[in-house]
Amino acid sequence: MTTTARLLHLLSLLQTRRDWPGSLLATRLNISDRTVRRDIDRLREMGYNIRATMGPDGGYRLDAGAELPPLLFDDDQTVAVAIALRAAPAIGAGIEEAAIRALGTIRQVMPSRLRHRLDALEVTVIGRPGEATPPEVSLEVLVTLANTIRDHEVVRFDYADPDSSGARDEDPPRSRRVEPHHLVTSHGQWYLVAWELDREEWRLYRVDRIHPRLPHGPRFIPRTVPGGDVDEFVSARFKGSEVNAWPCRGSVVLDLPASRVRPFTGDGTVTAIDEHRCILEAGSWSWVSLAAVFGRFDVPMEVVGPPELASAFATLAERYANPAR
């Protein structure tokens, strides 16, 4: 083993656990204790903060230093970092440009096998992560779906429907055959946009509920999503509409300053009236749900319009009156 290869191997060992006895490192690397000490000094000169530990064996610990030294990632870690960088626009913290540069740096030094996996991962980011903890998604499933999208292959998978949590254990997930089109991440959750062959319609599937089956199906000629824009199509589906607009939209006057309302309006718009009141315009999939959205601010309000929104508040008042009694 060359000195460089040995140093990289030593560094990878130090990154996997907190403490390494010197004798164990020498055994793993098939070198002498003296060579281990010399290699540790080389890594320290490169910026790695490696502290000698006391004890019967004597050993080494890799700690945080004053500067960030070069890092080593395994294949899955590399792909995971690349996915996170591609999804950086969803964070909205002004790191988009830095994320693009970091992604370019990683891709430039990637071996071809990893670059092939990364290039298959075309991701559309919609919205920002929500407060709820997103479900865990298998990296292997993401890469499998990305590969079928890139290669235009029909994918078969078992799909656990949302109501399957109450189903009996012997009830298997339903099998689907789809032409995969795009991977989308929205509010912390991953979705697959696909054309379902059996139902002959466009569908959105939660990736955490997908369990791919092998082998994949035949190749297909990609279709165009309705409207031709994946972002617009998925946003419309989330709104329960055929277009990217809420089917029900209305306005109210809230007895709150605009500054206290804006952080909680989502895609709504806030217009200040004075320092104590503002107008909030928002949308939802039904008038009653829209009235409930306005009601969560828990302050006196006045309906600006339309009349359907005022009727929805009356409906809510009747529904809430019975349990209140």
C-alpha positions in Angstrom: 0.0 0.0 0.0 1.3 3.4 -0.9 1.7 6.1 1.7 -1.2 8.1 0.2 -3.5 5.1 0.1 -2.5 4.1 3.7 -3.3 7.7 4.9 -6.7 7.6 3.3 -7.4 4.2 4.8 -6.3 5.4 8.2 -8.5 8.5 7.9 -11.5 6.4 7.0 -10.9 4.3 10.1 -10.7 7.3 12.4 -14.0 8.6 11.0 -15.9 5.5 11.9 -15.5 5.5 15.6 -14.4 7.7 18.5 -11.3 5.9 19.8 -8.8 3.6 18.1 -6.0 1.9 20.1 -2.8 2.3 18.3 -2.1 -1.4 18.2 -5.5 -2.1 16.6 -4.8 0.5 13.9 -1.4 -1.1 13.2 -3.1 -4.5 12.8 -5.8 -3.2 10.5 -3.3 -1.4 8.3 -0.6 -4.2 8.6 2.0 -1.7 9.6 4.2 -1.1 12.7 3.1 1.1 15.7 5.9 3.5 14.7 4.4 3.9 11.2 1.0 4.6 12.8 2.5 7.4 14.8 4.2 8.8 11.8 1.0 8.7 9.7 -0.9 10.3 12.5 1.6 13.2 12.5 1.1 13.5 8.7 -2.7 13.8 9.1 -2.2 16.4 11.8 -0.1 18.5 9.4 -2.9 18.3 6.9 -5.3 19.9 9.4 -6.9 16.9 11.1 -7.3 17.3 14.9 -6.2 13.9 16.1 -5.8 13.6 19.9 -3.8 10.9 21.6 -5.8 9.0 24.2 -4.4 7.7 27.5 -4.9 4.2 28.8 -3.4 0.7 28.8 -3.5 0.5 25.0 -3.0 4.1 24.1 -4.8 5.3 21.1 -6.1 8.1 18.9 -9.3 10.1 18.6 -10.4 12.3 15.7 -11.9 15.5 17.0 -13.2 18.7 15.5 -10.6 21.2 14.7 -10.4 24.9 14.0 -10.8 24.5 10.2 -12.7 22.0 8.1 -10.2 19.5 6.6 -10.9 17.3 3.6 -13.6 14.7 4.2 -14.1 11.1 3.1 -17.6 9.8 2.2 -18.7 6.3 1.2 -20.9 5.9 -1.9 -24.2 6.2 -0.2 -23.1 9.3 1.8 -21.9 11.0 -1.4 -25.2 10.5 -3.1 -27.1 11.6 0.0 -25.1 14.8 0.2 -25.7 15.5 -3.5 -29.5 15.0 -3.1 -29.5 17.4 -0.1 -27.6 20.0 -2.2 -30.1 19.6 -5.0 -32.9 20.2 -2.6 -31.3 23.2 -1.0 -33.6 25.8 -2.7 -36.4 24.4 -0.5 -34.6 25.7 2.6 -34.8 29.3 1.4 -31.9 30.4 3.7 -29.9 32.1 0.9 -27.6 29.1 0.4 -28.7 28.2 -3.1 -25.6 29.6 -4.8 -23.2 28.0 -2.3 -25.1 24.7 -2.7 -24.7 24.8 -6.5 -21.0 25.4 -6.1 -20.6 22.6 -3.5 -22.6 20.2 -5.8 -20.3 21.1 -8.7 -17.2 20.4 -6.5 -18.5 17.0 -5.5 -19.5 16.0 -9.0 -16.1 17.0 -10.4 -14.3 14.5 -8.3 -16.9 11.7 -8.4 -16.0 8.3 -9.9 -18.1 7.5 -12.9 -20.3 5.0 -11.1 -21.5 7.7 -8.6 -21.8 10.4 -11.3 -24.1 8.0 -13.2 -26.3 7.6 -10.1 -26.3 11.3 -9.4 -27.2 12.4 -13.0 -30.2 10.1 -12.8 -31.5 12.1 -9.8 -33.5 14.9 -11.4 -35.4 16.5 -8.5 -38.1 19.2 -8.5 -38.4 21.1 -5.2 -41.8 22.6 -4.3 -42.4 24.7 -1.2 -40.4 24.5 2.0 -40.2 21.7 4.6 -43.1 21.7 7.0 -42.9 21.5 10.8 -43.8 17.9 11.0 -41.1 15.2 10.8 -41.1 13.9 7.2 -41.3 10.1 6.7 -38.1 8.2 6.2 -37.4 7.5 2.5 -34.9 4.8 1.4 -32.0 6.1 -0.6 -32.0 2.9 -2.6 -35.7 3.4 -3.6 -34.9 7.0 -4.7 -32.0 5.9 -6.8 -34.0 3.0 -8.3 -36.9 5.3 -9.3 -34.4 7.9 -10.6 -32.8 5.3 -12.8 -36.1 4.1 -14.3 -37.0 7.8 -15.0 -33.7 8.3 -16.8 -33.9 5.0 -18.8 -37.7 5.5 -19.5 -38.5 2.0 -18.1 -41.9 1.0 -16.7 -41.6 0.3 -13.0 -43.6 -2.1 -10.9 -44.1 -1.5 -7.2 -46.2 -2.4 -4.2 -47.9 0.7 -2.8 -49.2 1.1 0.7 -52.3 3.3 0.5 -52.8 6.0 3.1 -55.5 4.0 4.9 -53.4 0.9 5.1 -52.4 1.7 8.6 -55.7 0.4 9.8 -55.7 -2.6 7.5 -55.1 -6.2 8.6 -51.6 -7.5 8.5 -52.5 -10.0 5.9 -53.8 -7.3 3.5 -50.9 -6.8 1.1 -50.0 -3.4 -0.5 -51.6 -2.9 -3.9 -49.4 -3.5 -7.0 -48.9 -0.7 -9.5 -47.5 -0.4 -13.0 -46.4 3.1 -14.0 -44.4 5.1 -16.4 -42.3 7.2 -14.0 -41.8 10.8 -15.0 -40.3 12.9 -12.2 -39.2 12.9 -8.5 -40.6 15.8 -6.5 -39.8 16.9 -3.0 -42.5 19.1 -1.3 -42.6 20.3 2.3 -40.1 17.6 3.3 -41.8 14.7 1.6 -40.8 12.8 -1.6 -43.3 12.1 -4.4 -43.2 10.2 -7.7 -45.0 11.8 -10.7 -46.1 9.0 -13.0 -48.6 7.8 -15.5 -50.4 4.7 -14.1 -50.9 2.2 -16.9 -53.9 0.3 -15.5 -55.9 3.4 -14.6 -54.6 5.5 -17.6 -54.2 8.6 -15.5 -51.5 10.8 -14.0 -50.9 10.1 -10.3 -48.7 11.3 -7.4 -47.2 8.6 -5.2 -45.5 9.0 -1.8 -42.1 7.5 -2.2 -42.0 6.3 1.4 -44.9 4.0 0.5 -43.3 2.6 -2.6 -41.7 -0.9 -2.6 -40.2 -1.5 -6.1 -40.4 -4.9 -7.7 -37.9 -6.5 -10.1 -37.5 -6.8 -13.0 -38.5 -3.5 -14.4 -40.9 -3.4 -17.4 -40.3 -2.4 -21.0 -39.1 1.0 -22.2 -41.6 3.7 -23.0 -41.8 7.0 -24.9 -42.2 9.7 -22.2 -45.5 11.6 -22.1 -45.8 15.2 -21.2 -47.5 16.1 -17.9 -50.7 18.2 -18.3 -49.6 21.8 -18.9 -46.1 20.8 -19.6 -44.7 22.0 -16.3 -44.0 19.6 -13.4 -44.0 22.3 -10.8 -47.4 23.7 -11.9 -48.9 20.3 -12.3 -47.9 19.1 -8.8 -48.8 22.3 -7.1 -52.3 22.1 -8.8 -52.7 18.5 -7.5 -51.9 19.7 -4.0 -54.6 22.3 -4.3 -57.2 19.8 -5.5 -57.5 21.6 -8.8 -56.7 21.2 -12.5 -54.7 24.5 -12.5 -52.2 25.9 -10.0 -54.8 27.9 -8.1 -57.1 27.3 -5.1 -60.7 26.7 -6.2 -61.9 28.8 -3.3 -60.3 32.2 -2.5 -61.4 35.0 -0.3 -60.4 37.8 2.0 -60.9 39.0 5.6 -59.9 41.9 7.8 -57.9 40.7 10.8 -57.5 42.7 14.0 -53.7 41.9 13.9 -50.7 43.8 12.6 -49.5 42.6 9.2 -46.1 41.8 10.7 -47.7 39.2 13.0 -49.8 37.6 10.2 -47.2 37.3 7.3 -45.1 34.4 8.8 -48.2 32.2 8.9 -49.9 32.9 5.6 -48.2 30.3 3.2 -49.2 31.4 -0.3 -51.6 34.0 1.0 -51.1 37.8 0.7 -51.2 40.3 3.5 -52.0 44.0 3.1 -51.6 46.4 6.0 -54.5 48.7 6.8 -52.9 50.4 9.8 -50.6 49.4 12.6 -53.3 47.3 14.2 -55.2 45.7 11.3 -54.5 44.0 7.9 -56.3 42.3 5.1 -55.5 38.6 4.5 -56.3 37.0 1.1 -55.9 33.2 1.0 -57.2 30.1 -0.7 -58.2 26.5 0.0 -60.0 23.6 -1.5 -63.4 24.4 0.0 -65.1 27.5 1.5 -65.5 25.9 4.9 -61.8 24.9 5.1 -60.9 28.4 4.1 -63.0 29.8 6.9 -61.2 27.5 9.3 -57.9 28.7 8.0 -58.8 32.3 8.8 -60.2 31.2 12.2 -56.9 29.9 13.4 -55.6 33.4 14.0 -58.1 33.6 16.9 -58.9 37.3 16.6 -62.0 39.3 15.6 -62.3 39.5 11.9 -64.6 40.9 9.1 -65.3 39.1 5.8 -64.4 41.2 2.8 -65.7 38.6 0.3 -67.0 36.7 -1.5 -70.5 35.9 -0.1 -69.6 32.1 -0.1 -67.0 32.8 2.5 -69.5 34.5 4.8 -71.8 31.5 4.4 -68.9 29.1 5.3 -68.4 31.0 8.6 -72.1 30.5 9.3 -71.7 26.8 8.6 -68.8 26.5 10.9 -70.7 28.4 13.6 -73.5 25.8 13.5 -71.0 22.9 13.6 -69.1 24.3 16.5 -72.3 25.3 18.5 -73.5 21.7 19.1 -70.2 20.4 20.7 -70.0 23.7 22.6 -73.3 22.9 24.3 
